[in-house]
Amino acid sequence: MKRENKKIIKNSDSINISNLSLPLSGNLYKKNHQRISYAKFFRLLFLSTTGLIILISIFSGIITLYSNQSRAETVSRDLIIFTLAKNIVLPESVTLETIIRVANSDQLRNQNDFYKNVNDGDYIIVYKDLSIIYDYYHNQIKNVLTRNHK
């Protein structure tokens, strides 16, 4: 940036003023340069912050998507028993032996008639004298088997 300064030339009895182009110097140059630097800095700060927010939102959406898929496959033991207890009276005095999530329904169907309606993703809840095939996602009991020990 340039500023026009008027140069004063003194002759014997008269003063001549001529126009002269000189670059800005001193405090005025520093103030203008700082304003430009601040503007560039804040523009860069705004754009980088906006870009960072967009990237974070994209990554958090991807993480949420994948965590929801994995969460659908792993349901807590207590939640399964809680929802099952709304449909059937479960033994309170007998401890729960195991809960198995079915991953090979075709093999199970060939083993026994008890497993004829089982599908992948169903749960088999086993107590000492009771076995239940439960579809958690449709909240449906598919089969119940009681064993009497004498």
C-alpha positions in Angstrom: 0.0 0.0 0.0 1.2 3.4 -0.8 0.4 6.8 0.6 0.9 10.1 -1.0 3.2 12.4 0.9 3.8 15.9 0.0 7.4 16.8 0.0 8.3 20.3 0.9 11.3 21.7 -0.8 12.7 25.0 0.5 14.3 27.4 -1.9 15.7 30.7 -0.9 12.4 32.6 -0.5 9.8 30.2 -1.8 8.5 26.8 -0.9 7.6 24.3 -3.6 5.4 21.3 -2.8 5.5 18.4 -5.1 3.5 15.1 -5.0 5.5 12.1 -4.2 4.4 8.4 -3.7 6.0 6.7 -0.8 5.2 3.4 0.9 3.5 3.5 4.2 5.9 3.3 7.1 5.9 3.5 10.8 2.8 3.0 13.0 0.3 3.5 10.2 1.8 0.5 8.3 1.8 -1.7 11.3 -1.8 -0.9 12.2 -3.1 -1.6 8.6 -0.9 -4.8 8.4 -2.3 -6.0 11.8 -5.9 -5.4 10.6 -5.2 -7.5 7.5 -3.5 -10.2 9.6 -6.3 -10.3 12.1 -8.9 -10.6 9.3 -7.0 -13.4 7.7 -6.5 -15.1 11.0 -10.2 -14.9 12.0 -11.3 -16.1 8.5 -8.9 -19.0 8.8 -10.0 -19.8 12.3 -13.7 -19.7 11.3 -13.2 -22.0 8.3 -11.0 -24.5 10.2 -13.5 -24.6 13.1 -16.4 -25.1 10.7 -14.5 -27.8 8.9 -13.7 -29.5 12.2 -17.3 -29.4 13.4 -18.4 -31.0 10.1 -15.8 -33.7 10.4 -16.7 -34.5 14.0 -20.4 -34.7 13.2 -19.7 -37.1 10.3 -17.5 -39.3 12.4 -19.9 -39.3 15.3 -22.7 -40.3 12.9 -20.7 -43.2 11.6 -19.7 -44.3 15.1 -23.4 -44.1 16.2 -24.5 -46.2 13.2 -22.0 -48.9 13.9 -22.6 -49.0 17.6 -26.3 -49.3 17.1 -25.8 -52.3 14.9 -23.5 -54.0 17.4 -25.8 -53.1 20.3 -28.7 -54.8 18.5 -26.7 -58.0 18.6 -25.7 -57.9 22.2 -28.6 -57.5 24.7 -27.9 -57.7 28.4 -28.9 -60.9 30.2 -31.0 -58.9 32.7 -33.0 -57.2 29.9 -33.8 -60.5 28.3 -35.1 -62.0 31.5 -37.0 -58.8 32.4 -38.9 -58.7 29.0 -39.4 -62.5 29.1 -40.9 -62.3 32.6 -43.7 -60.0 31.3 -44.9 -63.0 29.1 -44.3 -66.0 31.4 -43.9 -66.7 35.1 -40.2 -67.6 35.6 -38.9 -69.6 38.6 -37.6 -67.3 41.3 -36.1 -69.9 43.6 -34.1 -71.6 40.9 -31.0 -69.8 39.5 -30.7 -69.2 35.8 -28.2 -71.6 34.4 -27.5 -70.0 31.0 -28.7 -67.9 28.1 -27.6 -68.8 24.7 -28.0 -66.7 21.6 -28.7 -68.9 18.6 -26.3 -68.6 15.7 -26.8 -72.0 14.0 -30.5 -72.6 13.8 -30.3 -75.1 11.0 -28.2 -77.5 13.0 -30.5 -77.1 16.1 -33.7 -77.8 14.0 -32.2 -81.2 13.0 -31.4 -82.2 16.6 -34.8 -82.1 18.3 -38.4 -81.1 17.9 -38.0 -78.5 20.7 -35.9 -76.4 18.2 -38.3 -76.7 15.3 -39.3 -72.9 15.4 -35.9 -71.5 16.3 -34.2 -68.8 14.2 -30.8 -67.2 14.3 -30.9 -64.4 16.9 -33.3 -66.1 19.2 -32.4 -66.8 22.8 -32.5 -70.2 24.6 -33.0 -69.6 28.3 -32.2 -72.6 30.5 -33.1 -73.2 34.1 -32.7 -76.5 36.0 -36.2 -77.8 35.0 -37.2 -75.3 32.3 -35.9 -74.3 28.8 -37.4 -71.5 26.8 -36.8 -70.4 23.2 -37.5 -66.7 23.1 -37.4 -64.2 20.2 -36.4 -61.0 22.0 -36.8 -58.7 19.1 -40.4 -59.7 18.4 -41.1 -60.4 22.1 -42.4 -63.9 21.4 -42.0 -67.1 23.2 -41.5 -69.8 20.6 -41.3 -73.0 22.7 -41.2 -74.1 26.3 -39.8 -77.4 27.6 -40.2 -78.5 31.2 -38.3 -81.4 32.7 -39.6 -83.3 35.8 -36.9 -84.9 37.9 -38.1 -87.6 40.3 
